[in-house]
Amino acid sequence: MRSEDERVELLASLDLKEYEATALAHLLTAGRTTAPDVAEATGIPKARVYDVLASLGELGYVKVIPGRPKEYQPKSPEAVLERAKENRRQAYEDYVGDVESLRDEVLETFGPLYEQADEDVTPTAELFHVVDVGEPSETETRRLYNVAEEAVYVITNSFAYFESVEPAVADALERGVEVSVLLLDPAHLPEEKAGVQADVVERISAEYPEVEYRFSEERLPWRGTFVDPSGEYESGQAIFLTEEPDVPNHRRQAAITENGSFVAGMKRYFDLVWEYESFRDR
């Protein structure tokens, strides 16, 4: 069983302040009680405890029972979790509203300045920009899944980062976006990475049968994700990195492009390998 401190830390993960998490942890353990009892049991200062409990009530985690004295009844753990999600959703919608309210002013203020500053950027210079491999590159990969409208294509050795992007993959599939994954033949992978790949493929097959995947017979010169390529070179975004086996990931960078011609070229490479140099099952 978790200790008291561990229970408080667990609830703090729901974006609660220290005293809020402490009070809620006590209420979920002790049940309906009064503010003075909460203060005495938890060490929350009496001058603060009423505000803390009122905040938990406003968040929807606690029912405030009128009377002399007032009593506080915690919602069930399941209800707390559902309300936490609703609070975050509402906060996001409020934030989106705030951003939209600034749209005209920001565009009018900075649009001309940005265009003027951008005039000196050559087409070659704006073809790519880079991010570090790791969390920054995974964040960009999730973004690509989120903006994809038609299709996502993945070229990867073992898809070891699948867990990091899985929620974005699931959301893309729910929107009707096609996802195709080209993996490296496990015969070309070290035993440990081959095992990781096998686990990922098994999970995808079981939980996301809509995802198509094949295994490249030859080593892949680069890895990455690209979305919505166009034969007319009018759309598409990508993130990729070239194969550099002697360079550790923490010292590498991934390139990002929104150049429709380049992304169309990536799709042609993908199709050729998919059609002529890959297999589904041995």
Buried (B, 14 or more C-beta within 10 A) or exposed (E): EEEEEEBBBEBBEBEBEEBBBBBBBBBBEEEEBBBEBBBEBBEBEEEEBBEBBBBBBEBBBBEBEEEEEBBBEBBEEEEBEEBBEEBEEEEEEEEEEEEEEEEEEEEEEEEEEEEEEEEEEEEEEEEBEBBEBBEEBBEBBBBBBBEBEEBBBBBBBBBEBBEBBBEBBBBBBEEEBBBBBBBBBBEBBEEEBBEBBEBBBEBBEEEBEEBBBBBBBEEBEBBBBBBBBBEEBEBBBBBBBEEEEEEEEEEBEBBBBBBBBBBBBBBEBBBEBBEEBBEEEE
